[in-house]
Amino acid sequence: MKIAMVGLGKMGANMTKRLLRNGHQVVVYDRSEQATLSLAGDGAAPAESLQDAVGQLEAPRVVWLMLPAGDPTDQTIAEVKTMLARGDIIVDGGNSNYLGAAPAARELATLGIAFIDAGVSGGIWGLDNGYCLMVGGDKEAVSVVEPVFYDLAPEGGYAHVGPPGAGHFVKMVHNGIEYGLMQSYAEGFELLAAAEEFHLDLHEIASIWRYGSVVRSWLLDLAHRALAPGAGFEHIEGVIVDSGEGRWTVEECVKRGVAAPVMATSLFARFSSRSKDSVAPRLVAALRNQFGGHAVVTDTEASGPGGPANSTS
């Protein structure tokens, strides 16, 4: 299948590479010319502009956006829809608020263009392990793009979860759960570190819990990596940013009357992390870096000119 991938950051670039490995044709475009051209060596067809990217496609044209939520995605949809025709499809694979999906789908439908919201999870490991895909949209449009969905996902890792908005809603809740899981691990290791009389080796404990323990998981595997000697954990500041999806999850819980104290507390812990430094927030920051390549603030950066440089992804 031939599609255009717009937005070639950590996720978009690796998703492109995975599709190319599986025999798909991918036209790539990013505002960074270097990011666009770097994928040409992997077999992608570089485009000089959105117009050029769309022009290289064949009907039904599929344009997949992997852009930051909010204005960057909204503005690109507004621009690209003028270049498409009836039967074409836009896929939003970013962490967009689900509330915008149904209105976008209705507006595009007046032009005969389909809108698909695809929640994507897998981080920097997705290239080799595959991406979990939670897809919302009309069945007919989704079926057109399914060859791409199946090849991006590992076996069993893709589902068409519902109508427009459902994909981003499921991904939002996924990220809310992720907040709680990481915070739970972080608090446990904070308590272990506080028991100074035992001189506990946190890396060793993370290691043994990965085998046979009921708390074993991929996040624990990543904690083991983050706490390894020489991994630089001691230099990470306990500053944890949030991308917005945790906030949206908690807001939805309030709106729908769903009790979610763990997710709410984990969100508030991220806020409080910006004014203190201890093992718990540092481990959450390290885990985000391990699975998603999210930037961390190190003690060198924090003390340098201009202060810390944070990722908001």
CORPE-V337599 format. One record per residue. N is the residue number from 1. RES is the residue in one letter. PSI is psi as a letter, one per 30 degrees, with the letter a starting at -180 (* if undefined). BURIAL is 1 if it has 16 or more other C-alpha atoms within 10 Angstrom, else 0. Layout:
# CORPE-V337599
N:RES:PSI:BURIAL / N:RES:PSI:BURIAL
This chain:
# CORPE-V337599
1:M:l:0 / 2:K:k:1 / 3:I:l:1 / 4:A:k:1 / 5:M:j:1 / 6:V:j:1 / 7:G:j:1 / 8:L:h:1 / 9:G:a:0 / 10:K:e:0 / 11:M:e:1 / 12:G:e:1 / 13:A:e:1 / 14:N:e:1 / 15:M:e:1 / 16:T:e:1 / 17:K:e:1 / 18:R:e:1 / 19:L:e:1 / 20:L:e:1 / 21:R:f:0 / 22:N:g:0 / 23:G:g:0 / 24:H:l:1 / 25:Q:k:1 / 26:V:k:1 / 27:V:k:1 / 28:V:k:1 / 29:Y:k:1 / 30:D:l:1 / 31:R:f:0 / 32:S:j:0 / 33:E:e:0 / 34:Q:e:0 / 35:A:e:1 / 36:T:e:1 / 37:L:f:1 / 38:S:f:0 / 39:L:f:1 / 40:A:e:0 / 41:G:f:0 / 42:D:f:0 / 43:G:f:1 / 44:A:l:1 / 45:A:j:1 / 46:P:k:1 / 47:A:k:1 / 48:E:f:0 / 49:S:l:0 / 50:L:e:1 / 51:Q:e:0 / 52:D:e:0 / 53:A:e:1 / 54:V:e:1 / 55:G:f:0 / 56:Q:f:1 / 57:L:l:1 / 58:E:k:0 / 59:A:k:0 / 60:P:k:1 / 61:R:k:1 / 62:V:j:1 / 63:V:j:1 / 64:W:k:1 / 65:L:k:1 / 66:M:i:1 / 67:L:l:1 / 68:P:k:1 / 69:A:l:1 / 70:G:b:0 / 71:D:e:0 / 72:P:e:0 / 73:T:e:1 / 74:D:e:1 / 75:Q:e:0 / 76:T:e:0 / 77:I:e:1 / 78:A:e:0 / 79:E:e:0 / 80:V:f:0 / 81:K:f:1 / 82:T:f:0 / 83:M:f:0 / 84:L:l:1 / 85:A:l:0 / 86:R:k:0 / 87:G:f:0 / 88:D:l:1 / 89:I:k:1 / 90:I:k:1 / 91:V:k:1 / 92:D:j:1 / 93:G:g:1 / 94:G:l:1 / 95:N:h:1 / 96:S:l:1 / 97:N:k:1 / 98:Y:f:1 / 99:L:f:0 / 100:G:f:0 / 101:A:e:1 / 102:A:e:1 / 103:P:e:0 / 104:A:e:1 / 105:A:e:1 / 106:R:e:0 / 107:E:e:0 / 108:L:e:1 / 109:A:f:0 / 110:T:f:0 / 111:L:g:0 / 112:G:g:1 / 113:I:k:1 / 114:A:k:1 / 115:F:k:1 / 116:I:k:1 / 117:D:k:1 / 118:A:j:1 / 119:G:k:1 / 120:V:k:1 / 121:S:k:1 / 122:G:f:1 / 123:G:a:1 / 124:I:f:1 / 125:W:f:1 / 126:G:f:1 / 127:L:e:1 / 128:D:e:0 / 129:N:f:0 / 130:G:l:1 / 131:Y:k:1 / 132:C:k:1 / 133:L:k:1 / 134:M:j:1 / 135:V:k:1 / 136:G:k:1 / 137:G:l:1 / 138:D:k:1 / 139:K:e:0 / 140:E:e:0 / 141:A:e:1 / 142:V:e:1 / 143:S:e:0 / 144:V:e:0 / 145:V:f:1 / 146:E:e:1 / 147:P:e:0 / 148:V:e:1 / 149:F:e:1 / 150:Y:e:1 / 151:D:f:1 / 152:L:e:1 / 153:A:l:1 / 154:P:l:1 / 155:E:k:0 / 156:G:g:0 / 157:G:g:0 / 158:Y:k:1 / 159:A:k:1 / 160:H:j:1 / 161:V:f:1 / 162:G:a:1 / 163:P:l:1 / 164:P:k:1 / 165:G:f:1 / 166:A:e:1 / 167:G:e:1 / 168:H:f:1 / 169:F:e:1 / 170:V:e:1 / 171:K:e:1 / 172:M:e:1 / 173:V:e:1 / 174:H:e:1 / 175:N:e:1 / 176:G:e:1 / 177:I:e:1 / 178:E:e:1 / 179:Y:e:1 / 180:G:e:1 / 181:L:e:1 / 182:M:e:1 / 183:Q:e:1 / 184:S:e:1 / 185:Y:e:1 / 186:A:e:1 / 187:E:e:1 / 188:G:e:0 / 189:F:f:1 / 190:E:e:1 / 191:L:e:0 / 192:L:e:1 / 193:A:f:1 / 194:A:f:0 / 195:A:i:0 / 196:E:f:0 / 197:E:f:0 / 198:F:f:0 / 199:H:h:0 / 200:L:k:0 / 201:D:j:0 / 202:L:e:1 / 203:H:e:1 / 204:E:e:0 / 205:I:e:0 / 206:A:e:1 / 207:S:e:1 / 208:I:f:0 / 209:W:f:1 / 210:R:f:1 / 211:Y:j:0 / 212:G:f:0 / 213:S:k:0 / 214:V:f:0 / 215:V:g:0 / 216:R:k:0 / 217:S:l:0 / 218:W:e:0 / 219:L:e:1 / 220:L:e:1 / 221:D:e:1 / 222:L:e:1 / 223:A:e:1 / 224:H:e:1 / 225:R:e:1 / 226:A:e:1 / 227:L:f:1 / 228:A:k:1 / 229:P:k:0 / 230:G:f:0 / 231:A:f:0 / 232:G:g:0 / 233:F:e:1 / 234:E:f:0 / 235:H:f:0 / 236:I:k:1 / 237:E:k:1 / 238:G:h:1 / 239:V:j:1 / 240:I:j:1 / 241:V:l:1 / 242:D:k:0 / 243:S:f:0 / 244:G:f:1 / 245:E:e:1 / 246:G:e:1 / 247:R:e:1 / 248:W:e:1 / 249:T:e:1 / 250:V:e:1 / 251:E:e:0 / 252:E:e:0 / 253:C:e:1 / 254:V:e:0 / 255:K:e:0 / 256:R:f:0 / 257:G:h:0 / 258:V:k:0 / 259:A:k:0 / 260:A:i:0 / 261:P:e:0 / 262:V:e:1 / 263:M:e:1 / 264:A:e:1 / 265:T:e:0 / 266:S:e:1 / 267:L:e:1 / 268:F:e:0 / 269:A:e:1 / 270:R:e:1 / 271:F:e:0 / 272:S:f:0 / 273:S:f:1 / 274:R:f:0 / 275:S:g:0 / 276:K:l:0 / 277:D:j:0 / 278:S:a:0 / 279:V:e:1 / 280:A:e:1 / 281:P:e:1 / 282:R:e:1 / 283:L:e:1 / 284:V:e:1 / 285:A:e:1 / 286:A:e:1 / 287:L:e:1 / 288:R:e:1 / 289:N:e:1 / 290:Q:e:1 / 291:F:f:1 / 292:G:f:1 / 293:G:g:1 / 294:H:k:1 / 295:A:k:1 / 296:V:l:1 / 297:V:k:1 / 298:T:l:1 / 299:D:f:0 / 300:T:e:0 / 301:E:e:1 / 302:A:e:0 / 303:S:f:0 / 304:G:l:0 / 305:P:k:0 / 306:G:f:0 / 307:G:a:0 / 308:P:k:1 / 309:A:j:0 / 310:N:k:0 / 311:S:k:0 / 312:T:g:0 / 313:S:*:0
